[in-house]
Amino acid sequence: MPLDREVKSKLRDRVSLANKSNVEEVAAEVDAARATLPEDDKDYARLTGWLEDLEHVAGGKVIGRTGDPGAQPDGMG
């Protein structure tokens, strides 16, 4: 069964606002939600991608709107 729309929206917002100070907490929330889904569920794949994005955030990278994990904020190139 796919994730509830509200849960998915909340997680998406948390992932998009994640930073080094809260990335571990956000990743734990995403991982907990993913654990409730079968691996063949499209939301499972989506949450896996979000976890990959959060790994980049933890490493100091900025995920831009293009999803490019190598993007740097202006002036940090």
N, C-alpha and C positions, 0 to 999 in steps of 0.2 A: 504494500500500500504506500503510495507516495506521501511525502511530507505534507502536513497541513500548510495551507497557503500562508497563514500568519507566522508560523514557525519559520518557514523558508524566508519570508520577507525580513523577519527579525535577524536571522542569521546572515542574510545578504548584507544588511545594513551594518552589522557588527564586523563582518569581514572587510567591507569597504572602508571602514573607519579604523581598522586595526593599526596599531603602531607598536614599537618595540616594548612599550610598558605594559601592554595588555594582550600581546599576540599569543602568549601561551594559554591564557584564559579563553580567548576566542577559539583557538584551535581545539581546546578540550570540548567546548560546546559543540563545535562542528563535528568532531569525532564521535561524540555521544549520540548526536542525531543520526549520523551515518551508520552507527552500529545497530540502529533499529530497522535498517532497510536491507532488502536482499541485494546482492551484488549486481544483479541484472536490472535493477531499478534505475531509471534515468536520473533520479535525484541522488542516488548513490554516486553515480559518475560526476554529477555536478558538485557534490560536496567534496569528492576526492580532488577535483580541480581547485576548489577553494582552499583545501588543506595545502596543496602545492603552492598556491599564492601566498598563504600565510608563512610557509617555510622561507620564501623570498623576503617577506617583511621581517622575519626574525633575523635574517642575514643582513639586514640594512638596506635592501633594495626597495624601490618604490614601484608599486604596480600602477601603471597609468591606465587611462581609459581604454587604450588599445590592448591592455593585458600584457604589455611587454615587461617582463620581470627585470629587464636591464635598464629600464628608464630611471633617470635621476631627476630630482627636482631642479627647476631653473637655477642656474648659478652653481650647481654642484657637479657639472659635467666633467 
